[in-house]
C-alpha cells in the first residue's frame, strides 16, 4: 500500500489518525486560532459583501435577492441572516457596474485580511513559518484568493439562481427533451459540492508557506471540512432557531453574536481539515524515511 496516496492516510489507521489529530489540535491551540479566525472573518465580512455586491451588480443579481435569501436561510440562523440581509439590501441599492471604483478596491483590500488570517493559522497547522514570502506577496496571494472566492460564490449563485434556466436553454439548444432539464437541475448540487471541495483543497495548497507538493483536487481534509461545515451549519442553525434565546440575552447585537459563533465553528472545521492533511503528510514522510532507512540497513548488511 502506497503511503504517498493521501487516501491511504499515510499508512495510519483511523484510530491512530484520530489520536494524532487530538494531540496536534491541542498543541496548535486550534480552539484559540478558530476564535481568532472568527474575529478577523467578522471584520472582513462587510467589506467582502461590498466587493461581492459590486461584482454582482455586473450580472444584475440584485433582482434575485429574495431567492438568494431563501437559500441562505437554509444554513444561516435567523438572527445572523436578518443582519446580513439588511446590509446586502442597502449595498445592492447603491451598487453599480463601476467595479474598479476606489470603494470596491478598498473593500477588496480589507476583505483580504480574513484570508491572511487563514494563511497565518494554516502555517501553524502545517508546522511552517512565513519566511519565504515577503509581505507584498502574502497580501497579493490573499487578494487573489479573495477574488477567486468571490468568483466561486458568484458561480455557485448562478447555478442556484439560474440553474433551471440554464438547463432549459441547453436542452433547447441541443434539441434534448425535458429529461435533460431534470438531470441538469439535479446535477447542479453535486457540481456546487465539487466546487466547494476544490476551493477548500486550493486553500490548503496555497495558504501555508511551504514548498508546494503535488496538487490534489480533493483531499481527505477538504472532504472532512466541507461535510463537517454542512453538518455544523445545519445543526447550529437548528439549535439557534429552536432552542437558543440570544435575542433575550444579547438584545440587538444577537445577530453579531450568532454570526461570530457560526464563523467560529466554520473556522474550526477548516483548521481541522488542514490538520488532517498535515498529519497524513507527516505520517507519509515518516513511512518513506523508515522504508529508506530499512533499505539502507539491508544493503549495508
C-alpha positions in Angstrom: 0.0 0.0 0.0 1.5 3.3 -1.1 1.6 5.9 1.7 2.0 8.7 -0.9 -1.7 8.5 -1.7 -3.4 10.7 0.9 -6.4 8.4 0.9 -4.2 5.7 2.4 -3.9 8.1 5.4 -0.1 7.9 5.3 -0.3 4.3 6.5 -2.2 5.3 9.7 -5.3 3.6 11.0 -8.3 5.8 11.7 -7.7 5.4 15.4 -4.1 6.5 15.2 -5.0 9.4 12.9 -7.7 10.4 15.4 -5.2 10.3 18.3 -2.6 12.4 16.4 -5.3 14.8 15.4 -6.4 15.3 19.0 -2.8 15.8 20.2 -1.8 18.2 17.4 -5.1 20.2 17.8 -4.2 20.9 21.4 -0.6 21.6 20.6 -1.5 24.0 17.8 -4.2 25.6 20.0 -6.9 25.3 17.4 -9.7 26.5 19.7 -7.9 29.8 20.2 -7.0 30.1 16.5 -10.6 29.4 15.4 -11.6 32.3 17.7 -9.0 34.5 16.0 -10.3 33.5 12.6 -13.9 34.3 13.6 -12.8 37.8 14.7 -11.0 38.6 11.5 -13.8 37.0 9.5 -16.3 39.3 11.1 -14.1 42.3 10.4 -13.7 41.2 6.8 -17.3 40.2 6.2 -18.9 43.5 5.3 -16.0 44.8 3.1 -16.3 41.4 1.4 -20.0 41.8 0.9 -19.4 45.3 -0.5 -17.0 43.9 -3.1 -19.1 40.9 -3.8 -22.2 43.0 -4.3 -20.3 45.3 -6.7 -19.4 42.2 -8.7 -23.0 41.0 -8.5 -24.0 44.4 -10.0 -22.3 43.4 -13.2 -24.7 40.5 -13.5 -27.9 42.1 -12.3 -28.2 39.6 -9.5 -30.0 42.1 -7.2 -33.3 41.3 -8.7 -32.9 37.7 -7.4 -32.2 38.9 -3.8 -35.3 37.2 -2.4 -34.3 33.8 -3.9 -30.7 34.4 -2.6 -32.0 35.0 0.9 -34.2 31.9 0.8 -31.1 29.7 0.1 -29.0 31.5 2.8 -31.9 30.8 5.2 -31.1 27.1 4.9 -27.7 27.4 6.5 -27.7 30.7 8.5 -29.6 31.2 11.7 -32.4 33.8 11.5 -30.7 36.4 13.6 -27.5 36.4 11.5 -29.5 36.2 8.3 -31.5 39.3 9.1 -28.4 41.3 9.8 -26.7 40.2 6.6 -29.9 40.7 4.6 -30.2 44.3 5.8 -26.6 45.1 4.9 -26.8 43.4 1.5 -30.1 45.2 0.6 -28.6 48.6 1.4 -25.4 47.9 -0.5 -27.2 46.4 -3.5 -29.4 49.5 -3.8 -26.3 51.6 -4.3 -24.1 49.2 -6.3 -23.4 49.6 -10.0 -21.1 48.4 -12.7 -18.2 50.5 -11.7 -16.3 47.6 -10.1 -12.9 49.5 -10.4 -14.1 52.2 -8.0 -11.9 53.1 -5.1 -14.6 51.9 -2.7 -14.7 48.4 -4.2 -10.9 48.2 -4.4 -10.6 49.3 -0.8 -13.2 46.7 0.2 -11.2 44.0 -1.6 -8.1 45.0 0.3 -9.9 45.0 3.7 -11.7 41.7 3.0 -8.4 40.0 2.1 -7.4 40.5 5.7 -9.6 37.5 6.6 -7.7 35.3 4.1 -4.3 36.5 5.6 -5.6 35.3 9.0 -6.4 31.9 7.4 -2.9 31.8 6.0 -1.3 32.5 9.4 -3.4 29.8 11.1 -2.6 27.2 8.4 1.1 28.0 8.7 0.8 26.8 12.3 -1.3 23.8 11.4 1.3 22.6 8.8 4.2 23.5 11.0 5.8 26.1 8.8 6.9 29.7 9.2 6.1 32.7 7.0 9.7 33.3 5.9 9.8 32.6 2.2 7.1 35.0 1.1 7.6 38.8 1.5 4.7 40.9 2.8 3.6 42.1 -0.6 3.4 38.5 -1.9 1.4 37.4 1.1 -1.1 40.3 0.6 -1.2 39.7 -3.2 -1.9 36.0 -2.6 -4.7 36.9 -0.2 -6.2 39.3 -2.7 -6.1 36.8 -5.5 -7.7 34.1 -3.2 -10.4 36.6 -2.1 -11.2 37.4 -5.7 -11.3 33.7 -6.5 -13.6 33.0 -3.6 -15.9 35.9 -4.8 -15.9 34.3 -8.3 -16.7 30.9 -6.7 -19.6 32.5 -4.8 -21.0 34.1 -7.9 -20.6 30.9 -9.9 -22.5 29.0 -7.2 -25.2 31.6 -7.1 -25.5 31.5 -10.8 -26.0 27.7 -10.7 -28.5 28.1 -7.8 -30.5 31.0 -9.2 -30.2 30.4 -12.9 -29.8 26.6 -12.9 -33.3 25.7 -14.2 -33.0 28.5 -16.9 -29.5 27.3 -18.0 -30.8 23.7 -18.1 -33.8 24.6 -20.3 -31.5 26.8 -22.6 -29.1 23.9 -23.1 -31.9 21.5 -23.7 -33.5 23.7 -26.3 -30.1 24.5 -28.0 -29.1 20.8 -28.2 -32.6 19.5 -29.0 -32.8 17.5 -25.8 -36.1 16.7 -24.1 -37.3 17.5 -20.7 -35.4 14.7 -19.1 -32.1 16.5 -19.7 -33.5 19.6 -17.9 -34.4 17.4 -14.9 -31.0 15.8 -14.9 -29.3 19.2 -15.0 -31.4 20.5 -12.1 -30.3 17.5 -10.0 -26.6 17.7 -11.1 -26.2 21.4 -10.1 -25.9 20.4 -6.4 -23.1 17.9 -6.9 -21.4 20.4 -9.1 -21.6 23.1 -6.3 -20.3 20.5 -3.8 -17.4 19.6 -6.1 -16.6 23.3 -6.4 -16.5 23.7 -2.6 -14.1 20.7 -2.3 -11.8 22.2 -4.9 -11.9 25.6 -3.2 -11.0 24.2 0.2 -8.3 22.0 -1.3 -6.9 25.1 -3.0 -6.8 26.9 0.3 -4.9 24.1 1.9 -2.5 24.0 -1.0 -1.8 27.7 -1.4 -2.2 29.3 2.0 0.6 27.7 4.0 4.1 29.0 3.3 5.7 25.7 2.2 7.2 24.2 -0.9 4.3 23.1 -3.0 3.8 19.4 -3.4 1.7 17.7 -5.9 -1.7 19.4 -6.4 -4.6 17.2 -5.5 -8.1 18.4 -6.4 -9.7 16.5 -3.5 -8.1 15.6 -0.2 -9.3 13.8 3.0 -9.0 17.1 4.8 -11.1 19.0 2.3 -13.8 16.3 2.3 -13.9 16.4 6.1 -14.1 20.2 6.1 -16.9 20.5 3.6 -19.0 17.7 5.1 -18.5 19.0 8.7 -19.2 22.5 7.7 -22.6 21.5 6.2 -23.4 19.4 9.4 -22.2 22.2 11.8 -24.1 24.9 9.9 -27.3 23.0 9.7 -27.0 21.8 13.3 -26.1 25.2 14.6 -29.0 26.8 12.7 -31.4 24.3 14.1 -30.2 24.9 17.6 -30.3 28.7 17.4 -33.7 28.8 15.7 -35.4 26.4 18.0 -33.6 26.4 21.3 -31.3 29.5 21.6 -32.6 32.6 23.2 -29.9 35.0 22.0 -32.3 37.9 21.5 -33.4 37.8 25.2 -29.8 37.7 26.4 -28.0 39.9 23.9 -30.7 42.1 22.5 -30.0 44.0 19.3 -26.5 42.5 19.0 -27.8 38.9 18.9 -27.1 38.8 15.2 -23.5 39.7 15.6 -23.0 37.1 18.4 -24.7 34.3 16.4 -22.7 35.2 13.3 -19.4 35.1 15.2 -20.3 31.7 16.7 -21.0 30.4 13.2 -17.7 31.8 12.0 -16.0 30.2 14.9 -17.3 26.7 14.1 -16.7 27.2 10.4 -13.1 28.2 11.2 -12.7 25.2 13.5 -13.7 22.7 10.8 -11.4 24.4 8.2 -8.4 24.1 10.6 -9.3 20.5 11.5 -9.4 19.6 7.8 -5.9 21.2 7.4 -4.7 19.3 10.5 -5.9 16.0 8.9 -4.0 16.7 5.7 -0.9 17.8 7.7 -0.9 14.6 9.8 -1.3 12.4 6.8 1.6 14.1 5.0 3.7 13.8 8.2 2.9 10.1 8.5 3.7 9.5 4.9 7.0 11.3 5.2 7.8 9.2 8.3 6.9 6.0 6.5 9.0 6.9 3.5 12.0 7.7 5.8 11.6 4.5 7.7 11.4 2.5 4.4 14.6 4.2 3.2 16.4 3.5 6.4 15.4 -0.1 6.3 16.6 -0.4 2.7 20.0 1.2 3.6 20.3 -1.2 6.6 19.6 -4.2 4.4 22.1 -3.1 1.8 24.8 -2.5 4.5 24.2 -6.0 5.9 
